[in-house]
Amino acid sequence: LMAAAYFVALPWAAEKAVVLIPEEYDNYLSDDLLSYYLKENLTDSLKTDHIRTFAHNIDFETNRNIKFYVIKSDIVNAFALPDGTVIVFTGILDKIKDYEELTSLLAHEVSHVSE
């Protein structure tokens, strides 16, 4: 019964709850988190420009305006904010070997926004 609740009821409830949250709240939350990250961390403007140029050629099939920022950090990670902002750490970019891996990373993060 608990497994059924976890795999069936919880995803169903989450999908229903998400539509109740106004998009303005997503934007407010994202703006707040982004301003914190940009204040507390160094942005790699050259890599940010390269990611933005590269991503501009990808059809992410989303109605959100996707914005990318690269943060200088050894952290091997990236994450997406609800408004479509994607933060990528240089630590993960240093591990990426080719454009296919970069495309996969960006598409993965954008899917968090879309879904």
Buried (B, 14 or more C-beta within 10 A) or exposed (E): EEEEEEEEEEEEEEEEEEEEEEEEEBBEBBEEBBEEBEEEBEBBEEBBEBBBEBBEEEEBEEEBEBBBBBBBBEBEEBBBBBBBBBBBBBBBBEEBEEEEEBBEBBBEBBEBBBE
